[in-house]
Amino acid sequence: MNTPFKPPHPAARSGDAAISKNALGIAAEAERFAARFGADRQRRVLIVGGAGYIGGPVASELLRHGVAVTNLDLLVYNHQSAMMGALPHPDYDFVFGDMGNPDDLDRALEDVTDVVILGGLVGDPITKKFPAEAHKVNDVAVETCIDHLNGRGLNKVIFVSTCSNYGLMDEGTLAREDSPLTPLSLYAESKVAIEKHLLSQEGKVDYSPTILRFATAFGLAPRMRFDLTVNEFTRELALDKELLVYDADTWRPYCHVSDFGRLIRHVLEFPVDEVAFEVFNAGSDANNHTKQSIVDLVLTRLPDRKVAYKSNSTDPRNYRVSFQKLHDKLGFECRYTVEDGIDEILWALDAHLLDEVEERRSFFGNYELTRS
């Protein structure tokens, strides 16, 4: 491939300009936080499942903006090395433990002001392969965690859900936050159940929860995953393998892991009245893609690679998503396009940063559990 320089960071795009429009509200929220916790109190965020693919970029974003981070993770994929870059930071703490264990939660919650719940068995394949463990983690442990947070004087709690909850949308219809939820997998069923449980706590809990329905993630991160569409397609074609694509015309929304980190920071900073007990689709309209369009984007960079197509896979999901509420209410816009993600993965592959994928499959994808 011979791409010697890392692709430019898309920092100058409109995302920062959109956020700046909310500067007054964010300043008022900072004053509210100081009045509640003290002017000298540093925000500390507990990231439940913070060693995973998305947790690493979230922690980096928060630390970069002066927010302390505690990571509670059971390391079920033996992915502890993904944290090594963060561990020396004076504001980063790690607690090895289970979010379903109250004692572990108590240790992790020390001095915490806010919580982000990323933890769980993530994705349809891993939950289908390990249904009993998925129920134990994604239903029982997550609900235990949520209930254990009440009464501690926490500020905000962000629960990360999924756009997979929409399942199947009519042709030409964009899924909005109030669209019917049609979960078609064990993973999405658990997310829908937890959403309902969390929203039912209004008036019963002393923290302010927000639900973010994440698009499918892509992009470079300390704990890379190559069982996700953009990353997988790019790597397979870059290595000159024949790529097998099922149901090429099905739609999904996509979002770069770094934009997820920015969004979580933004929700933490945003006026509480605007985000409490609210649900937001997390991604961007521009990153709604079919599998075919992603293949085409890779092929423009890697022509003459082999692609085979099949229909009638075991995954019937097909949905395009609207992110208008995220833009209108929070003023948030993503920086990264799918093309950016493809380019940075091609660069990392060419720089030999990802040579161990086959030897460390459980690190580079949610395939097997080393503990549960």
C-alpha positions in Angstrom: 0.0 0.0 0.0 2.9 2.3 0.8 1.1 5.0 2.7 4.0 6.4 4.8 2.1 9.3 6.5 -0.9 9.0 8.8 -4.0 10.6 7.3 -4.7 14.1 8.6 -6.8 14.4 11.7 -10.2 15.9 10.8 -10.1 18.4 13.7 -11.0 21.5 11.7 -14.5 20.2 10.7 -17.7 21.8 11.9 -18.0 19.7 15.0 -16.2 22.2 17.2 -18.1 25.1 15.7 -21.4 23.4 16.5 -20.4 22.8 20.1 -19.3 26.4 20.5 -22.9 27.6 19.9 -23.8 26.1 23.3 -21.0 27.8 25.2 -23.3 29.7 27.5 -25.2 26.6 28.5 -22.1 24.7 29.1 -20.7 27.5 31.2 -23.9 27.5 33.3 -23.6 23.7 33.7 -20.1 24.1 34.9 -21.3 26.6 37.5 -24.0 24.2 38.6 -21.5 21.4 39.0 -19.2 23.6 41.1 -22.1 24.7 43.3 -23.1 21.1 43.9 -19.7 19.5 44.4 -17.4 22.4 45.3 -15.4 24.9 43.2 -12.2 22.8 43.6 -13.8 19.4 42.9 -12.5 17.6 39.9 -15.0 15.7 37.9 -14.3 12.0 38.0 -16.0 9.7 35.6 -16.4 6.0 36.2 -16.4 4.2 32.9 -17.9 0.7 33.3 -16.2 -1.4 30.7 -13.6 1.2 30.0 -10.9 -1.1 28.7 -12.9 -2.0 25.5 -12.9 -0.7 22.0 -14.9 2.4 22.7 -13.8 2.8 26.4 -10.2 3.6 25.4 -11.1 6.6 23.2 -13.6 7.8 25.8 -11.0 7.8 28.5 -8.5 9.6 26.3 -11.0 12.3 25.5 -11.9 12.9 29.1 -8.3 12.9 30.4 -7.3 15.3 27.6 -9.9 17.8 28.9 -9.0 17.5 32.6 -11.5 14.9 33.7 -10.3 12.1 36.0 -11.2 8.6 35.0 -11.8 5.3 36.9 -12.2 2.2 34.7 -14.1 -0.8 36.0 -13.6 -3.8 33.8 -13.5 -7.6 34.1 -11.3 -7.9 31.0 -13.3 -10.8 29.6 -11.3 -10.7 26.3 -7.8 -10.7 28.0 -7.4 -7.2 26.6 -5.6 -5.6 29.6 -2.7 -4.4 27.4 -5.1 -1.9 25.7 -5.0 0.2 28.9 -1.2 0.4 29.2 -1.0 3.8 27.6 -3.5 5.3 30.0 -2.2 3.7 33.3 0.7 6.2 33.9 -1.7 9.1 33.8 -2.1 10.6 37.3 -5.9 11.0 36.8 -6.5 7.4 35.6 -7.4 4.6 37.9 -8.2 1.0 37.2 -10.4 -1.4 39.2 -10.6 -5.0 38.1 -14.1 -6.1 38.9 -17.6 -7.0 37.9 -20.3 -4.4 37.4 -22.8 -6.9 38.8 -20.9 -7.2 42.1 -21.9 -4.5 44.6 -18.5 -4.7 46.4 -16.6 -4.1 43.2 -18.9 -1.2 42.3 -18.3 0.3 45.8 -14.6 0.3 45.2 -14.9 1.8 41.7 -17.3 4.5 42.8 -14.9 6.1 45.3 -14.8 9.9 44.6 -16.8 9.5 41.4 -19.2 12.3 40.2 -20.5 10.7 37.0 -20.9 7.3 35.4 -20.7 6.0 31.8 -22.0 2.4 31.3 -20.3 0.8 28.4 -19.9 -2.6 29.9 -21.5 -5.8 28.6 -21.1 -8.5 26.0 -21.3 -6.3 22.9 -22.7 -7.5 19.6 -25.1 -10.0 18.1 -22.5 -12.8 17.5 -21.0 -13.0 21.0 -24.4 -12.9 22.7 -25.8 -15.6 20.4 -22.8 -17.8 21.0 -23.0 -17.3 24.8 -26.6 -16.7 25.6 -26.5 -17.6 29.3 -23.5 -15.4 29.9 -25.1 -12.6 27.9 -28.2 -12.7 30.1 -26.0 -12.7 33.2 -24.0 -9.7 32.0 -26.3 -7.6 29.8 -29.5 -8.0 31.8 -28.7 -8.9 35.4 -25.4 -7.2 35.9 -26.3 -4.0 34.1 -29.5 -3.6 36.0 -27.7 -4.3 39.2 -25.2 -1.6 38.4 -27.9 0.9 37.5 -29.8 0.3 40.7 -26.7 0.4 42.8 -25.9 3.9 41.6 -28.9 5.5 43.3 -28.5 7.3 46.6 -24.8 8.2 46.1 -25.3 11.8 45.0 -24.0 11.2 41.5 -24.4 13.9 38.9 -25.0 12.2 35.5 -25.2 8.6 34.3 -24.9 7.8 30.6 -26.1 4.4 29.4 -24.7 3.3 26.0 -27.4 1.5 24.0 -27.5 0.7 20.3 -29.2 1.7 17.1 -29.7 -2.1 16.6 -32.8 -1.6 18.7 -34.6 -0.4 15.6 -34.0 -3.8 13.8 -35.9 -3.3 10.6 -37.2 -0.1 9.1 -39.4 0.5 6.1 -37.6 1.5 2.9 -36.9 5.3 2.9 -37.9 5.7 6.6 -35.3 7.1 9.0 -35.3 5.7 12.5 -35.8 8.5 15.1 -35.7 8.3 18.8 -39.5 7.8 19.1 -39.6 5.2 16.3 -40.9 1.7 17.3 -38.2 -0.6 18.7 -37.9 -3.9 17.0 -35.0 -5.8 18.5 -34.0 -8.8 16.4 -31.2 -10.2 18.5 -30.6 -11.1 22.1 -28.1 -8.2 22.3 -30.7 -5.6 21.2 -33.4 -7.2 23.4 -31.2 -6.7 26.4 -30.5 -3.1 25.5 -34.2 -2.3 25.0 -35.0 -3.9 28.4 -32.4 -1.8 30.2 -33.5 1.4 28.5 -37.1 0.8 29.7 -35.8 0.1 33.2 -33.7 3.2 33.3 -36.4 5.5 32.0 -38.9 4.1 34.5 -36.7 5.5 37.3 -37.7 9.1 36.7 -38.6 10.6 40.1 -37.0 7.6 41.9 -33.2 8.3 41.5 -31.0 11.1 42.5 -28.9 11.2 39.3 -29.7 12.3 35.8 -29.5 9.5 33.2 -29.1 9.9 29.4 -29.4 7.1 26.9 -27.2 7.1 23.8 -28.1 4.7 21.0 -24.7 4.2 19.3 -24.3 3.6 15.6 -21.9 0.8 14.6 -18.4 1.9 15.6 -15.3 2.1 13.4 -11.8 3.5 13.5 -8.5 3.1 15.3 -8.5 2.5 19.1 -6.1 0.9 21.7 -8.3 -2.3 21.7 -9.0 -2.7 18.0 -11.9 -4.8 16.7 -12.0 -6.3 13.3 -15.4 -8.0 13.7 -17.1 -4.7 12.8 -18.0 -3.8 9.2 -15.8 -0.9 8.2 -12.7 -2.2 10.0 -13.2 -5.8 8.8 -13.9 -4.8 5.1 -10.9 -2.5 5.0 -8.5 -5.1 6.5 -9.7 -8.0 4.4 -9.3 -6.1 1.2 -6.0 -4.5 2.2 -4.6 -8.0 2.8 -5.8 -9.0 -0.7 -8.3 -11.6 0.6 -11.6 -12.2 -1.1 -14.2 -10.4 0.9 -17.6 -12.2 1.3 -20.4 -9.6 1.7 -23.9 -10.7 2.7 -27.0 -8.6 1.8 -24.9 -5.7 0.3 -27.9 -3.3 0.0 -28.7 -3.3 3.8 -28.3 0.0 5.6 -26.5 0.7 8.9 -25.3 4.0 10.6 -21.7 4.2 11.5 -19.6 6.4 13.9 -15.9 6.8 14.7 -14.9 5.8 18.2 -13.3 9.2 18.7 -16.6 10.9 18.0 -18.2 8.7 20.6 -15.6 10.0 23.1 -16.4 13.6 22.1 -20.1 13.0 22.4 -19.9 11.5 25.9 -17.8 14.5 27.1 -20.3 16.8 25.5 -23.2 15.2 27.3 -21.4 15.4 30.6 -20.8 19.1 30.0 -24.2 20.0 28.7 -27.0 21.5 30.8 -28.6 18.7 32.8 -32.2 19.9 32.0 -31.5 19.2 28.3 -30.2 15.6 28.7 -31.8 14.1 31.8 -34.0 11.1 30.9 -33.5 11.8 27.2 -32.6 9.4 24.4 -30.3 10.3 21.6 -29.2 8.5 18.5 -25.5 8.8 18.4 -23.8 9.2 15.0 -24.3 11.3 11.9 -26.6 11.3 8.9 -23.7 11.4 6.5 -22.4 8.1 7.9 -25.5 6.1 7.0 -24.2 3.5 4.5 -25.0 0.3 2.8 -22.5 -2.5 2.9 -22.1 -2.0 -0.8 -21.2 1.7 -0.4 -18.5 0.8 2.2 -17.0 -1.8 -0.2 -17.0 0.8 -2.9 -15.2 3.3 -0.7 -12.5 0.8 0.1 -12.2 -0.3 -3.6 -11.6 3.3 -4.7 -8.4 3.1 -2.6 -7.6 -0.6 -3.4 -8.8 -1.3 -6.9 -9.0 -4.8 -8.4 -9.6 -6.6 -5.1 -11.9 -9.5 -5.0 -15.4 -9.2 -3.5 -18.1 -11.9 -3.5 -21.8 -11.3 -2.7 -24.5 -13.4 -1.1 -28.0 -12.7 0.0 -30.3 -14.1 2.7 -27.9 -14.0 5.6 -29.0 -14.9 9.1 -29.0 -11.1 10.0 -32.2 -9.4 8.7 -31.4 -6.0 10.2 -31.8 -3.0 7.8 -32.1 0.5 9.1 -31.2 4.1 8.4 -31.1 6.4 11.3 -31.8 10.1 11.8 -29.4 12.1 14.1 -31.3 15.3 13.8 -32.2 15.4 17.5 -28.5 15.2 18.4 -27.7 18.1 16.1 -30.7 20.3 17.0 -30.8 19.7 20.8 -27.2 19.3 21.6 -25.5 21.0 18.7 -23.3 18.0 18.2 -21.7 17.0 14.9 -19.3 14.2 14.1 -15.9 15.0 12.7 -15.0 11.7 11.1 -16.4 10.1 8.0 -16.3 6.5 7.1 -13.6 7.4 4.5 -11.5 8.8 7.3 -11.7 5.5 9.2 -10.8 3.5 6.1 -7.7 5.7 5.5 -6.4 5.5 9.0 -6.8 1.7 9.2 -5.0 1.4 5.8 -2.2 3.5 7.3 -2.0 1.4 10.5 -1.9 -1.8 8.5 0.8 -0.5 6.2 2.8 0.7 9.3 2.7 -2.9 10.7 0.8 -1.8 13.8 -1.8 -4.5 13.3 0.3 -7.6 12.4 -1.0 -9.8 15.3 -4.7 -10.0 14.5 -4.8 -13.6 13.6 -2.7 -14.7 16.6 -4.8 -12.6 19.1 -8.3 -13.0 17.8 -10.0 -12.5 21.1 -8.1 -9.2 21.6 -9.1 -8.0 18.1 -12.7 -9.0 18.2 -15.5 -10.2 20.5 -15.1 -13.9 19.6 -14.4 -15.8 22.8 -14.6 -15.2 26.5 -11.6 -15.7 28.8 -13.8 -15.2 31.9 -17.4 -14.3 32.7 
